[in-house]
Amino acid sequence: MDIHECDFCAGQMHPKDCQLVVTASEARTNAYCPHSGFAVGAALRTTDDRVFTGVNVENASFGLTVCAERNAIAAAVAAGMKPGELQTIMIVASSNPVASPCGACRQVIAEFAADNCLVIACNTEREDFSTWHLADLLPEAFEL
């Protein structure tokens, strides 16, 4: 892809990241969030340019809720993604400020992150986004 597909970044994102915005936004429409009404979509790109999506899935027992980021990673792992192959993960939600990943998601991202893994959070309705390197969000991540 050579063109920006998202409507709001004004060319500030790499075209592949714009594609992730669109993909995560589309996935977000399938979020299961009857308890909070807070829909989240995630899309990740691997080092070999495969793309996987996830949405948040709530549960009446809130502790059993699973975040969109972890569901996208689970889908990628089910398709064969290995540690070190997660290049970029995009999170799309309606929040102000943009919704950065929770601590559990940060640690799961770290398990599969490539060097210089990017984490991008967007609020497409406010035309707002933030980009971080995972190491900035989770310095000294737990490792075995």
C-alpha positions in Angstrom: 0.0 0.0 0.0 1.4 3.4 -1.0 -1.4 5.7 0.1 -2.8 6.7 3.5 -6.1 5.1 4.1 -7.0 6.7 7.4 -8.8 10.0 7.3 -7.1 11.9 10.1 -3.4 11.4 10.3 -2.6 14.0 7.6 0.3 11.9 6.4 1.9 11.7 9.8 1.7 7.8 9.9 3.4 5.3 7.7 0.9 4.0 5.1 1.1 0.5 6.7 0.1 2.0 10.0 -2.9 3.8 8.4 -4.0 0.4 7.1 -3.9 -0.8 10.7 -6.1 2.1 11.8 -8.7 1.1 9.2 -8.5 -2.6 10.1 -8.7 -2.0 13.9 -11.6 0.4 13.4 -13.5 -2.2 11.4 -12.8 -4.9 14.0 -13.9 -2.6 16.8 -17.5 -2.8 15.5 -17.5 -6.4 16.7 -16.4 -5.7 20.3 -18.5 -7.3 23.0 -18.8 -4.6 25.6 -22.4 -4.7 27.0 -21.2 -3.8 30.6 -19.0 -0.8 29.9 -20.0 0.3 26.4 -16.3 0.9 25.8 -15.5 -0.8 22.4 -11.8 -1.4 21.6 -10.4 -2.8 18.3 -6.8 -3.8 17.8 -4.8 -4.8 14.7 -1.2 -5.9 14.7 1.3 -6.4 12.0 4.1 -9.0 12.1 7.6 -8.6 10.8 6.5 -10.5 7.7 3.5 -8.1 7.2 0.7 -10.4 8.3 -2.1 -8.6 10.0 -4.3 -9.9 12.8 -7.2 -8.3 14.7 -8.8 -8.5 18.1 -11.6 -6.9 20.1 -12.3 -6.6 23.7 -14.6 -9.3 25.1 -16.2 -8.4 28.4 -17.7 -10.8 30.9 -20.1 -10.2 33.7 -17.2 -11.2 36.0 -15.0 -8.3 35.0 -11.8 -10.1 35.8 -12.5 -12.5 33.0 -12.7 -9.7 30.4 -10.0 -9.9 27.7 -8.6 -6.9 26.0 -8.5 -6.3 22.3 -4.7 -6.3 22.2 -4.4 -9.8 23.8 -7.1 -11.2 21.6 -5.2 -9.9 18.5 -2.0 -11.5 19.8 -3.8 -14.8 20.5 -5.1 -14.8 16.9 -1.6 -14.2 15.6 -0.1 -16.9 17.8 -2.8 -19.3 16.6 -1.7 -18.6 13.0 1.9 -19.2 13.9 3.4 -15.9 15.1 6.5 -16.5 17.3 8.2 -14.3 19.9 10.1 -11.4 18.2 7.6 -11.2 15.3 5.2 -8.5 16.5 6.2 -5.4 14.7 3.4 -2.9 15.4 0.1 -3.0 17.3 -2.7 -0.5 16.8 -5.4 0.2 19.4 -8.5 2.1 18.4 -11.0 3.3 21.0 -13.1 6.4 21.9 -11.2 7.9 24.8 -9.5 11.1 25.7 -6.6 10.8 26.0 -6.0 7.9 23.7 -6.2 4.4 25.3 -2.7 3.0 25.9 -2.5 -0.7 26.7 -3.1 -1.9 30.2 -0.2 -3.4 32.2 -1.2 -7.0 31.3 -1.4 -6.2 27.6 2.0 -4.4 27.8 3.6 -7.6 29.2 1.9 -9.8 26.6 3.0 -7.5 23.9 6.6 -7.7 25.3 6.5 -11.5 25.0 6.1 -11.3 21.3 7.6 -7.9 20.4 10.2 -7.4 17.7 13.0 -5.0 18.4 11.6 -1.4 18.2 8.0 -2.7 18.4 5.6 0.2 17.9 2.4 0.7 19.9 0.0 3.1 18.5 -3.3 4.2 20.1 -5.9 6.2 18.2 -9.2 7.9 18.8 -10.4 8.2 15.2 -13.4 10.4 16.2 -11.1 13.0 17.8 -8.5 12.6 15.1 -5.9 12.0 17.8 -3.1 9.4 18.1 0.0 8.6 20.1 2.9 6.4 19.2 5.4 4.7 21.6 8.1 2.2 21.4 7.2 -0.7 23.7 10.4 -0.1 25.7 9.1 3.3 26.7 5.7 1.9 27.8 7.2 -1.1 29.7 10.9 -0.5 30.6 12.6 -3.6 32.0 9.8 -5.9 31.0 9.7 -9.2 32.9 11.6 -12.0 31.1 12.3 -15.6 32.0 
